[in-house]
């Protein structure tokens, strides 16, 4: 088990990529704490995971990721209960597709508060304990649009560009403290949102992918598990594309 007894907090862990990552980490022996937007959502995911992993440690919290005070309090209580956080996965995020000419300040703030400020707050809350101990892993969910952009909903790719910058910069700053910082940039992934997209829209997208399939949440979870493990002990400051695409 690559993550045996490691304490991992996964934001946005109640569904999709976050839930698949929680499952993968549990299978690798980690103690998993799911951070969700509501305690009810966290508890529901925890109950489902306990059915499959009855002997594992899995718990749920619901801090306001836009508030450093709220996140710090939740992480502190987690550390008291389970020990210092070994692995943080910043997965919580929101996407949207509003045309720029229709953008409001509220729409922009909603995306940035969760996708950027939420990553900062969770990382800031976790890093002190990691630094004091001399090791830790910080991972974030980026996106393929952090590289390519997208034709509408500019705040989402802008927020993921920011996640990439945070990842590389913190890798440089926190490396001497024994903390590795990496990100995974998913492509088109088969989440609940994608399942609602009509087949005639999906097929052209699949045809542009050399592997000729949409990614699964498990594909991203596997990448996170590798980067969280000692197998990636010499990897930091990387934004790993997991999108089925070929690049030079």
C-alpha positions in Angstrom: 0.0 0.0 0.0 1.6 3.2 -1.2 -0.2 5.6 1.2 -0.4 3.4 4.3 -1.4 5.5 7.3 -1.0 8.8 5.5 -3.6 11.4 6.5 -5.1 12.9 3.3 -7.6 15.7 3.0 -9.5 15.9 -0.3 -11.5 19.0 -1.1 -14.5 18.5 -3.3 -14.2 14.8 -2.3 -17.9 13.9 -2.2 -18.3 13.3 -5.9 -16.6 13.0 -9.3 -12.8 13.1 -9.4 -12.6 13.9 -5.7 -14.7 10.9 -4.7 -12.7 8.6 -7.1 -9.5 10.0 -5.5 -10.8 9.2 -2.0 -11.6 5.6 -3.1 -8.1 5.2 -4.6 -6.4 6.6 -1.5 -8.3 4.4 0.8 -7.4 1.4 -1.3 -3.7 2.5 -0.9 -4.1 2.6 2.9 -4.6 6.3 3.6 -6.8 7.9 6.2 -9.1 10.0 4.1 -11.0 13.2 5.2 -13.4 14.4 2.6 -14.1 18.2 2.6 -17.4 19.0 0.9 -19.6 22.1 0.4 -22.0 20.8 3.1 -21.7 18.4 6.0 -24.6 16.4 4.6 -22.8 15.9 1.3 -19.6 14.9 3.2 -21.5 12.5 5.5 -23.3 10.8 2.5 -20.0 10.2 0.7 -18.3 9.0 3.9 -21.2 6.5 4.5 -20.8 5.2 1.0 -17.1 4.8 1.3 -17.4 3.0 4.6 -19.6 0.4 3.0 -16.7 -0.5 0.7 -13.8 0.1 3.2 -15.3 -0.7 6.6 -12.0 -1.1 8.3 -10.5 2.1 6.9 -10.4 5.6 8.5 -12.7 8.0 6.5 -14.3 11.1 7.8 -16.0 14.3 6.5 -15.7 18.0 7.1 -17.3 21.1 5.5 -15.3 24.2 5.9 -15.9 27.4 3.9 -13.0 27.2 1.5 -13.3 30.9 0.9 -12.5 31.6 4.6 -9.0 30.9 5.8 -10.3 30.9 9.4 -12.9 28.3 8.7 -10.4 26.1 6.8 -7.8 26.4 9.5 -10.3 25.4 12.2 -11.4 22.4 10.3 -7.9 21.3 9.5 -6.7 21.8 13.1 -9.5 19.6 14.4 -8.6 17.0 11.8 -5.0 17.1 12.9 -6.0 16.7 16.6 -8.1 13.7 15.7 -5.9 11.9 13.1 -2.5 13.6 13.1 -0.8 16.1 10.9 -2.0 16.2 7.3 0.4 14.4 5.0 -1.4 14.9 1.7 -3.7 17.7 0.6 -5.7 17.4 -2.6 -7.1 20.8 -3.7 -9.9 19.4 -5.9 -12.9 21.6 -5.2 -13.8 23.9 -8.0 -16.6 25.4 -10.1 -16.8 25.7 -13.9 -19.1 27.9 -16.0 -19.4 29.2 -19.5 -20.7 32.8 -19.4 -19.7 34.9 -22.4 -17.3 37.7 -21.4 -19.7 40.5 -22.4 -22.3 39.0 -20.0 -19.8 38.6 -17.1 -20.7 40.1 -13.7 -18.4 40.8 -10.8 -20.3 38.2 -8.8 -19.8 35.5 -11.4 -16.0 36.3 -11.6 -15.7 36.3 -7.8 -17.6 33.0 -7.4 -15.1 31.2 -9.7 -12.0 32.8 -8.2 -13.1 32.4 -4.6 -13.4 28.7 -4.9 -10.9 27.8 -7.6 -8.0 30.1 -6.5 -8.7 31.5 -3.0 -9.9 28.1 -1.9 -6.7 26.5 -3.1 -4.7 29.2 -1.3 -6.7 28.8 2.0 -6.5 25.0 2.1 -2.8 25.0 1.2 -2.0 27.8 3.8 -3.9 25.8 6.5 -2.0 22.6 5.8 1.5 23.8 5.2 2.5 24.9 8.7 2.2 21.3 10.1 3.9 19.9 7.0 6.8 22.4 7.3 7.3 21.7 11.0 7.6 18.0 10.3 9.7 18.4 7.2 7.6 16.6 4.6 4.2 16.7 2.9 2.5 16.6 -0.4 0.2 19.3 -1.9 -1.7 18.4 -5.1 -4.3 20.4 -7.0 -6.7 19.8 -9.8 -5.9 22.0 -12.8 -7.5 21.5 -16.2 -6.6 21.1 -19.9 -8.0 24.6 -20.4 -5.2 26.0 -18.3 -3.0 25.2 -21.3 -5.4 25.8 -24.2 -8.0 28.3 -22.8 -11.6 28.0 -23.8 -13.9 30.2 -26.0 -16.3 31.2 -23.2 -16.4 31.4 -19.4 -12.9 32.9 -19.2 -12.7 32.9 -15.4 -12.4 29.1 -15.3 -9.3 28.8 -17.4 -7.9 32.0 -15.8 -8.4 30.3 -12.4 -6.6 27.2 -13.6 -3.7 29.2 -15.0 -3.5 30.6 -11.5 -3.4 27.1 -10.0 -0.5 26.2 -12.3 1.4 29.3 -11.2 0.7 28.6 -7.6 1.9 25.0 -8.1 5.2 25.9 -9.7 6.0 28.8 -7.4 5.2 26.9 -4.2 7.2 23.9 -5.4 10.2 26.3 -5.5 9.5 27.9 -2.1 8.4 24.8 -0.2 10.8 22.3 -1.6 13.5 23.1 0.9 11.0 22.4 3.6 10.4 18.9 2.3 7.1 19.6 0.7 6.3 18.6 -2.9 3.7 20.5 -4.9 2.2 19.2 -8.1 -1.0 19.4 -10.1 -3.0 17.2 -12.4 -4.7 18.8 -15.5 -7.6 16.5 -16.5 -9.0 16.5 -20.0 -12.6 15.6 -20.8 -13.7 13.4 -17.9 -16.8 11.3 -17.6 -18.4 13.1 -14.6 -22.1 13.6 -14.0 -22.0 16.8 -15.9 -20.5 15.1 -19.0 -23.1 12.3 -18.8 -25.8 14.9 -19.5 -24.1 16.1 -22.7 -25.8 14.8 -25.9 -24.1 12.0 -27.8 -23.8 14.2 -30.9 -21.7 16.7 -28.9 -19.5 14.1 -27.3 -18.6 12.1 -30.4 -16.7 14.9 -32.2 -14.7 15.5 -29.0 -13.8 11.9 -28.6 -12.6 11.8 -32.3 -10.1 14.5 -31.5 -8.5 12.4 -28.7 -5.9 10.0 -30.0 -6.9 7.4 -27.4 -10.5 7.7 -28.7 -12.2 7.8 -25.3 -13.3 10.2 -22.6 -11.3 9.9 -19.4 -12.7 8.4 -16.3 -12.4 9.9 -12.8 -10.3 6.9 -11.9 -7.7 8.0 -14.5 -7.2 11.2 -12.5 -7.3 9.5 -9.1 -4.5 7.1 -10.3 -2.4 10.1 -11.2 -3.0 11.7 -7.8 -2.1 8.5 -6.0 1.2 8.3 -7.9 2.1 11.9 -7.2 1.1 11.5 -3.5 3.3 8.4 -3.1 7.0 8.0 -2.5 7.3 6.8 -6.0 7.1 10.5 -7.0 9.5 11.6 -4.3 11.7 13.4 -6.9 8.8 15.1 -8.7 7.7 18.6 -7.8 6.5 21.7 -9.7 4.8 19.6 -12.4 1.4 20.1 -14.0 0.7 16.6 -15.3 -1.7 16.5 -18.2 -4.0 13.5 -18.0 -6.2 14.0 -21.1 -5.4 11.3 -23.6 -3.7 13.8 -25.9 -0.4 13.6 -27.6 2.1 16.4 -27.3 5.6 17.2 -28.6 
